[in-house]
Amino acid sequence: MHYRDRATCPASLEKIHMSFVGKVWKLLVGIKDGLVLLFMLLFFSALFAVLSARPSPGQVRDGALLIELDGFVVEERSEIDPLQTFLSGQAPIGEHQARDLVTALNAAASDERIKAVVLDLTAFLGGGQVHLQAIGEAMERVRKAEKPVLTYGLGYGDDHMQLAAHASEVWIDPLGGALITGPGGSNLYYADLLERLNINARIYRVGTFKSAVEPYSRNSMSDEARENISGLYGALWEEWQANVKKARPSLEIDRVTGDPVEWVTAANGDLAQAALDAGLVDKLGSRVEFGKRVAELSGEDSWDKAPGAFATSDFAPFLADVTPSSSGKAIGVITVAGVIVDGDAGPGTAGGERIARILDEALEDDLAGLVVRVDSPGGSVLASEEIRRAIERHRAKDIPVAISFANVAASGGYWVATAGDRIFAQPETITGSIGVFAVLPTFEDAAAEWGVNADGYRTTPLSGQPDLIAGLSPEVDAILQASVGNTYTDFISRVSNARSMTAERVDQIGQGRVWDGGAARQIGLVDQFGGLEEAIAWVAETAELEEDGYHARFLGAGTTQYDSLIRQMLSDAETPAEARSGDLFAMAARERSVLLNQIADDVTRLSGASGVQAYCLECPAETRRSANADGTSMLAVLRTLISD
């Protein structure tokens, strides 16, 4: 037999076969080695987490307490997804629980090791007014203990200034600057875009002031929404100014906000000098100069001889060294923070199933009372009701239940509150928004334009409904609106029973209208001013406990052992652009991320598989931080919208 091509001879075929087998073998060996390395990494990471994830109190020493306030101040810290975090290669954006900061500052006031407190605000991204006011008051307590409190920053905004106003010395880099803008801003409206795309956003709502659906039905803010938000933001702005002026009388707020161009021009465009002239800051200096000043107050660092070093204890080990009291009866504290969603989401997001499970597990504990801490703009009605029912099961044990509002307790957040005996809030709290809605997109116009027609046979008016391509039948439209109306009636009934008001009165102050804490107290939606500590104290008093006969037990609190480890391992990784320090231009550029998050949230709300919503659109952006924190997630929700 003769072979025309040497490549087809048996020897050549065998050689090719052996080469292929060898490559496959190498691939399998490589996969095996990779898996071994991965499992070894996970094993040693877990071992290291168990041994060293918790900060060591032994690291606390004489000097200044350094609080590097990178990222956001939040009610409840989000749990890190290890796989997603490692794949991103970026350090997670920092989150600091407000109660942890207050606890550390209170302890620093009486701790003889702490000579001064330093807040590094160069990477601070903001927080709610209620949280920042509580931290500011704790800073004042440190100063009353005759210990200086210093802040350092590159760009100071409203949230930075709300904290810095309580400092004894406010420093800024000579290349930095400060601006006060006041609350407010723009929402995005998509009605014209949806019309151009031939997408019908079918809206079902109850509430004249329920503006959460307006982005899909209008191209501008309605008069009712403008009236409501102007009153709300006006009250918040007045509270902010009053608190800051009281803490820092030298700050010329009227000059800075009345004619900002003239103010900056008078300093020849030097924003740092302008901030100094108006009393926003006390000193201009580099980080090294700032460090030398702190060293004068707290002592020089005997370990670190770098320029600007000073004796210091970091926040995490100091907080670990503060042992909370565990004597007496336990008062449970459950946190409802973030958007309320169905399922097991959280911490940082209020998953109804998760929170209800935590509450049910605590039924076996001998709790003297319960405090529900709410910092949520609302969300799913079903999840809100699931949480409310779980709270009621505690109330059925005949123990006092207090509701404590943080920055926001609106819509679904207020729905949850109807299970309590007494509601505490602050003047800066945003609450109310008693109204519900649902949005369902249909594509019959788009399908017709693309040449897609829907036809079929129905045995009843509801057969095949809801049909997102052929459109909804009039019967389905009517049923969906009736369902939303019934949910609103349920909402009104719950508030009416909880607040001892007539349904007519609740409807009058409801209709989706949002209130500040001061107005909410006047109209009966809130019982008294106070924070979490006041709510806990009320529960203790109602349960007839002695002053030192109780302690707070935070139910379901604490991140996993891996959380601290992951943050440590990625501490030197690239920091996301939106979390980096920068001047005022960099702060303005970070608004790009806020805008992307807003668009992602709006698209998700339109296209997501969610039911009837009790959600507050007017609530400030920092309380509505989306899980879609980057462009990749934005593309994902856009793909979801297109594919629906």
Summary of the structure (lengths in Angstrom):
residues: 644
radius of gyration: 28.4
end to end distance: 62.5
largest distance: 104.9
contacts: 2178
relative contact order: 0.13
helix: 48%
strand: 18%
